[in-house]
Amino acid sequence: MQVDPASGSIFFGSVIELEGAVDAEALRVALAEEGRTQIRFEGDIVATCPKKGCWMDVASGDDTVFVRFQDYGFFVPTEGAEGKRTVLEGEAFFDTLTVDARRHYAEDAGASPEEIAAITEPELKLAFMATGV
């Protein structure tokens, strides 16, 4: 974690530029054109991994983007970030989460055994591999 004394902004991973970030609608447009794209994206934090801070969900418009961190090189707070605005820089793409991966993330999030067992299908997600948050 790094703090910019001038702005009070807190950075995880690389220190990134905060201006020029797009919302999920613009993210989808870029992905429709290129399939994968390096981009700066912004939204509101919905949840972070309560175990390690190794993933988070970020809402923007009608979408919730599943965010992981480049090479697990950094993590975000495990609590207290929900509802805060964030800017992320990295690669956006569509990702199919396997049943095992979905169950793992649900377990991390504190889902009940019944909720975890009910996950029986893979899921296509709007995903993001962040180099900086």
Order of alpha helices (4+ residues) and beta strands (2+ residues): beta-beta-alpha-beta-beta-beta-beta-alpha-alpha-beta
